């Protein structure tokens, strides 16, 4: 599912979320807020829509997500909504230059 809400008067896209499911659980793969609209609690509104969609339409009982470890606002939102830290992969990168 792709939720892409826009501003009613301007039509500007202010947020985007993608939440696919494998039938067992849904995965909040992306949540993006335009910088102009950050801090307005719109990210939380989009998350609520995605969680309702996962529960009511996808009919799953679990939603997983990930985020950049320095994105403290999104970590706080996820915790507020009841997400808990789980053992996970540690991403690593090597430059080949």
Secondary structure, DSSP 8 states (H G I E B T S, - for coil): -EE--B-TTT--B-EEEEEEE-SS-EEEEEEEE-GGGTTSSHHHHHHHHHHHHHHHTS--S-EEE---TT-HHHHHHHHHTT---------------
